[in-house]
Structures are given as C-alpha cells and as structure tokens.
Amino acid sequence: MAGVSKIFVAQLLGLPVFGPDGESIGRIRDLVAGLRVDGAPPRVLGIVVELATRRRIFVPMLRVAAIEPNAITLATGSVNLRHFHQRPNEVLVVGQLLDARVQVVASDARAVVVDTAMEPTRTRDWVLNRVAIRERTGGWGRRGPIQVLTWSEIRAPGITELTGQPQDAHQLIAVFDTMRAADVATALQDLPLKRRYEVADALDDERLADVIEELPEDDQKELLAHLDEERAADVLEAMDPDDAADLLAELSEMDKNRLLELMEPEESEPVKRLLEYSYDTAGGLMTPEPIVLTPDAPIAEALARVRNPDLTPALASMVFVCRPPTATPTGRYLGCVHIQRLLREPPFDLVAGAVDKELASLRPTDSLVAVTRYFATYNLVCAPVVDDEDHLLGAITVDDVLDHLLPDNWRDRDTADETFAAIETTGEARRRA
C-alpha cells in the first residue's frame, strides 16, 4: 500500500480479499470508520469481509498488506472469524455515511455524500479525508454537480446519531485520540467508573489494548471483567503477548482458560507458552515476537523491519538471526545484529556478515536479578532468550524489566509518590553509610 495516495471507497466494494498465500478469504462489503467531533477526518478502522458462508467478519486495517485495483491482500497472521458487530463509536462508510446529508461550510449549501476517499497518513493510519458530494438546490429533490471536498469543508450535524454514541463519551474519545496510551490510562483513572466503562466500550480493540497495558493491575482486571467474553478475547489478542500473559495470570483458572479458548489459536499459543514461566523470570518477561531473520536476508530487509512504527524503540534496536523457522521457538539461534551495525553496512550485504556471535544469551529460567545484571553489564535495551537447544524463544526489553523492578503500585498515582519517596530515602541512607 506504500504507493497508494487516495482510494475512493466505492471502488473497493465487491473486491476479492486474499490471504498472504493467495487463498481466497471473501469479498469486501464495507469499511468501518471512527467518526470524531473535533473536525479531524474519521480514521478507517478496518474492512468488513463477507465469507463464502455469508458470514461477515471484521479485518483491521493493519492486517491489510496491499490494495490493488482488482483485489485486496492481507498480511501474514490469522483472521478472526467471529461475526462482525458494529460498536457504538463506529460507522459503516457505505451503509451509513454514503447518502448522509451534509452542509458545505463555505456556502451553507445542502448536499448528499455520494462517495468518500481514504488516504494514508505518516503513522500508517488511513483517514477519510476527501468527500464527494452532490449539492441539492431548490429542496432536496433537485440534483447539482458532484464536487470533491476535504472533510473539514463539510459539516455533518448528524455525526452523533450516526455513531449512536453519547455526545459526552464521544468528546472524550476525540480528546483521547490525540494522546499517548499511557496518558489516556492516567486520565481514565480520574474518571468515574461508569464513564470509564463508556470510554472502554467506545475505543477500538487495538487502542483499548494499548491503554489497558498502561493501567495498574487492578484497573486492568476491572476493565477486562466489564467487557463481554468475546470482546475481552479480542482485546487480549491485540495486546502484546507478554502483557496479555501477565493479565491472564492474575485471573481465576476458569476465567483464564475460558478466554484462552475464545482467542484465535495463533494468538493464544504464544501467550500459553509465556504462562508456563514465572512472571519474575526471563521466560515470563520476554515477548515472543522479536524481529527474526534468516542469515541470507539482506541488510535492507532488516532495516525495513526495524522501521516498523508498531515496534517499540527497544524492540527495534536489535535483529535476531536464526535458522528456519523464524517464528519462536525458532531454528538454531546464530546471534544478533545491533541497529547501529545495520546502519553502517551496505544495504545489499547479508545479515550473516554482521552477526554478533559473542553476546551472551539469557535462559528462560534466569531470575529477574540475573536479567537486571545482564542489562547493566552489556548496556542493552533488548536481549535474546534462548533455550538449552539453542532455539530463540523471545526477547526481553528494558521497559519490561523496569515494570517488574518498580513497586507493584508504581502506576497508581495515589500511592506511588509515597513509595518512590521511601525508595529515595533508603537510597540516600545507603549512600551516606
């Protein structure tokens, strides 16, 4: 999709949707967008695909690898086959936005939306930034010429009715959409419980997953318990596997097993592997989704992988080189390549020539103390976790180490300041001694 600058939605209807290996998935029937009240263009959340069985499912835009004139191709990964259900903050672009009555800001002329175009942003999001409208003159019956305007050039008074969402919650979502997930999590803690639930219901799965990861443990469990089982499983799938495992480990065995059953197998398997380790070991701290390449991959491919904006800076700092398979647990682990080395090498050289074979690896049973000492010794922000048979199991990032080193209540602003003050006092006393 890198070369696409603008796509009109009407051109997508009925296009076949294929998986990464060319297998037929279904046909596109609609797009789902999140409307906003702050004047910004709606963000395209995903597509509605109709399977051969007539079931309609939702596919997030991040799973769309390519949009061609005659087909849509999905990226690698499983497809959630649960029946699509529209949520309060969502609007069907074809089913609800097209034919909606709007006004042209410049002239106050009344018009009808006949099509809308989506455009990519620098953050890999797609937004509905262009609207094709037909003005109505002499009442709504007469048809005028079609013109294409930006979203900011029209006014849609019925925006709240289209989403079916209360105005107050919608205003909050519009504000939260511009904030970092950690800041949204902080703001949520100041809201009454009822409003907190309204916001959770309105956020899409990926955004809610990001926010839950930043909440204190008790708030995480509270929000997850509020969601119905199927949506809770969807949110867990959207979370980083290590964060999902940490959250599931705090639930009862019955609730944990039920949610794991509802998750797609491809999403639940890495979480189950992490649950086998204690939370304070390397195995419990690691993520099973680091960047893994085979030794015959070019440097250019490695650089393309670390540029993925969905990766944290720590996880993007290192590429791991292994024999196939590259999914964890991988084939034989050969070593790692630091991002600084990647930037210094010719792009068409192979990663095999840049591998650091001397860096020691962590074992999944290593304690939190051993992991902390490892990071301090080698001045790293990311480290490999390898089993006794030299299979790469995952990677630990320094932020996960800090999460477990800090007091349990460090995210809770009501008590964290007192805790940190006590830590500082203890540290000062040790220095004086």
N, C-alpha and C positions, 0 to 999 in steps of 0.2 A: 504494500500500500504506500510505499515511500514516495512514488512518483505521482500519486493522485492528489489533486488540489481541490477538486469540488465534484460532488456526485449528487445529482437530483434523485430524490427518493423514489419517484415514480418509475425510474429506470431499473430499480432493484427488484420490484415486485415480480414474483414468479421465477426468479433466477434459481438454478440448481445450486445446492450447497454440498461441497465435497469435503471429506476428511483429508488429513495430510498425506495419506497413501492413495488418494484418488477414489476412495469408497464413497458411494452416494449416501448423503445424510437425509436430504429432503429438499424443500423449496422455501425461499424466504417469503413470508406473508405480511410482515410489518416490521417496524423499528420501534424501540422503546426509548423515550427520552425523559429527562427530568426537567420540568419547567421551573423557572425561577422568577421571582418578583422584583429582583433588583435591576432589571433591564439587560442582564447578560444573556447571551444566546443559550438555549437549552443544550445540555450535554447529552449526547447519544449514549445510552447505557448498553444497548445490545440489539440483537435481532431476534425476531420470532420466526422459528423454522417449523414448517409443517412436515411431519414424517410421513412415510408411506401409509402408516396406520391411521392417519388423520389427526394424531395427537400433535399438539403444538407445544414446543419447548422454547426456553429462553437460552440464547448463547451470548455471553458478554462480548463487548467489542474487542477486548484484549485477546480473545480467542480467535478473532478474525485475522488471518495471515495475509490474505490478498483479495481484492475486489477487482474482478475483470469484467469486461463488457458482457460476457456470456456466462459467468459463474463466480461463485464465492468459495474460497478455500479456507479451511480452518487450520489453526496451528496445532502442533502436537499436544496431546492430552485427551482426557476423557470428556465426553459430552454428557451433561446432566440431563437425563431423560424424564425428569419429573414434569408433570403438566404445568404449562405456564399460567401463572396467576398474576394479574396486574396489581401493583401495590399502590397505596394512597398517593405517593409523590410522583407517580409515573403517568405518562400519557402515550397513547398509541399514535404514532405520527400519521399513519394512513387512516386508521379507524376513527381518530378523534380530532387531530389537528387540521388535516385537509378538509376543506369546506367550512372551516371555522370562520366566523365573521370577525373582521378586524377593522381598525381605522388607520388611515395614513396620517402620521404625525404632522407632516408638513402642511397638508391641505384639509385635514379632518374628513377627507373623503371616506366613504364606507366601501369596504372591499371584502372579497372572499379569498381564502387561501386555496390555490389550485395545485401548488407543489412547494416543496422546500428542499434546499440543498444543504448537505453536510460537508464540512471542511475540517481537516486535521489541524491540531494545534501543536505547539512545540513540545507539549507534555504527553503527546501520543493520544490525547483525548480527541473525540470528534464532536463538533458542535453544529447546531442548525443555525448557521449564520446568515443564510440567504433564504428569502421567502418570495415565491412567485405568487402574485395576487392579481385578481381581476376586479377593477373598480366597478361599482354599481352606481348608476346615475338614474335619477327620476324614480327613486324607490329601489327596492332590492330586486325587482324583476328585470331591469334593463342591464345588459352586459357591456362593459367597457373593455379597453385593450388590456392585455397582460403586461405587467411590468415586474422586474425583479428588484427587490429592496433588501437592505440589511435588516436584521432582526430589530435593531434599535430604531428603525424608521417606521415601525408599525406599533400599534397599541392594541392589546387583546384584553378587553375588560373581563372576559370570561375565564381568565387563566386559572383562578382558584377553583372554579366549577369543573374545569377540565381535569384537574388532578384529583378532585374530590377530597382535598386536604384542608384542614382548618387553617385560616389565614395566619394565626399566631405561630403555629408549628412551621408553616411554610416560610415565614420570615426568618425563623431561627435557622432553617436549612440553608437559606440563601446566605446568611452570615457565615455559617459553619463551612460552607463550600469553599470559602477563601482562606480557611485556616488550616494549619498543620493538624494532623490527627492527635498529637499529644496535647495541643491547645484546646481542641474540641473536647477531649477527655476531661481536661481540667474544668472547662466550662460546664460540662454535663454534671459534674459533682456539685455544682452550685444550684442546680435546678431541682424543683420538687419532683418526687418520684413519678407522678402522673405525667408531667411534661417530659421527663427523661424517657419514659416509655414511648411517648408520641414521637420524639425525635428518632428513637431506635426503629420504630415502625416505618418512618419516612426515609431513612438512609438506605441506599442500595447495599447489597451484601458486602461488596469489596470495601466500601467506605466504613461500614459498621464494623467489619473485621479489623480494619486498621485502628479504629477508635478503641475497641474492646481490648486490643493488645496493650494499650497505653493506660488502662484503668487499673486500680487496685484490685486485688484478688476477689474480695467480697462483692465489689461492684460488677466484676466480670460475671460471677456466678448469678447475681441478681438479674442482670440483663439477659443472660442466656436462658434463665428459667422463665422469663417473661415471653420469649419467642415460642411459637409453636414448634413442634419437634422437627418438622421438615425444614423450616427456615433456620432453626438452630444448626442443623446439619449443614445447610448451605453456607452459613457464616463460618463454621468450623473449617469447611473446605477452603474458604477464601483466606483463612488465617495462615501464617507461617506454620509449618508442621510442628516445630518445637514449641511455639506458643499454644497451639491447639492441644498438644500433648500435656503441657503444664496445666491448662484449664481443665481438661478431662480428668486428669489425675486427682483433682480436688472434688470431683463429683462422686456420688454413690456408684457402686459397681453396676447396679441396674441401669441408672441413667447413662453412665459411660458406655456400657455395652449397647444400649439402645441407639444412642447417637452414632456410634461407630457402624452399626448395621445400616443406618439410614444414609451414611456418607457413601459416595461412589468408591468402589474398591481401589481404584488407582489413587484416590486421595487419602483413604483411610489406612492403607498398608504402611506408608512411612510413619504415620502417627502411631500405629500399633508397635512398630519397631522401637520407636523412641520410648514408649511406655514400659518397655522391658527394662529400662535402666532407671536407676535412682536419679531424682532431679538434681542432686548435687555431685554428679559425676560427669565426665566428658561426654558420655553417651546421652545423658539427659539434657546436656547443654547444647548439643550440636544441632544444626539444621541439616537435613538430608538432601538439600537442593543447592549445593555449591556449583560453580562453573567447572565442568569436567570436559576435557577434550582428549582425543587420541593423539599419540605422538606425531602422526603425519598431518595434523591440522596446521594450516599456515598461521603466522603471527597475525595477519589481517583478520582472520576469523576470531582469534582470541580477543583482539581489540574491539571487534564488533560486539562480542558477548559482554565485555565489561562496560560497554556504553549503554547497556540496557537500563533505562531510568527506573525500572521496577526493582532493581537491586539496591541494597543499602551500600553506602560507600565502603564499609568494611568488607562486605562480601565481594564487592567488585575489585578489591585490592589484590586478589590472588586467583590464579587459574590452576586447577589441578590436572595433571596429565596421567592418564591410566590406559591400560589395555581395555578393549571392549569386554563387557558392555560398559557404557558410560553412565548409566543410571545406578545410583547407590543401592546395594553394595556393588561396587564396580569390579572390573577385572583387576589385574595386578597394578598396584599403585607405583608409579615411576618417579614422582616428585612434583614440585610446584614451580610456577613461574610468577614472579612478582610483577606488578603492573609497571614499576619503573623500568624493569628489564624489557618488557614488551614495547615500551615507548622508545627504547634505544635500538631495537633490532629492525632490520629491513622487513617490510610487511609480507614479502613473499617467502621468507625463510620459514622453516618448520619450527613448531614449538619445542620439538625434541632437542634442538640445539641450544635452547635457553633454559632448560630444566635445572632447578636447584635440587640436586640429589642428596645434599649433605644435611639439609634441615631435618631435625628430628621430628617425629610424629607423636601425637598423643594416642593413648589406648582408651577404648570406651569406658573402662573401669577406673581410669585415673580420677582421683578426688578433685574437688574444687580447689583445694590448696595447691595441688600439683599443677592444675591448669593455670592458676594465677601465677605461679612461679615461672611456668613456661612462657607466658606472655611477657612477663617482666624481663626474663632472661634474653629473649630474642627480639624484643621491641616490635612486636607484631600487633596487627589488628584483626588477623584471621589466621586460623591454624587447622591443619588436617587431623582427622580422627581415623585411624587405621586399625583393623583387627589383626589377629595373630597370623592370618593367611595373606596379609598384605593387600586386603581389599579396602578401598576407601569407603568409609561408612557415612561421612559427612564432614562438616566444618564448623568450628566454633568461632564466633565473632566477639570482639571485646565488649560490645554492648550487652551481650547475654551474660558475660562474666560479671560485669558491673551490676546487672539486675540481681544476681544471686549473692554478690558480696555486700550490697547495701542492705540495710534493715528491711524487714518484710513490709513495713509501713511507709517506705520512702515516698510512695506516690500519694499517700494520704496527707494533705497539707495541714490537717488539724493536729496531727501528732508528729509529723516528720521533722519539723523545725526543732522540737524539743529533743528528738533523737539525735539529730545532727549536732546540736549544741553539746550534748553529752559526749559524743564521739570526739568533738574538737577539744573539750576539756580534758578527756582522757589522753588524747594525743599530746597536748601541751604538757601535761604532767609527766608523761614519759620522756619528752624531750629535756625537761628540766632535770629529771633524775639522771 
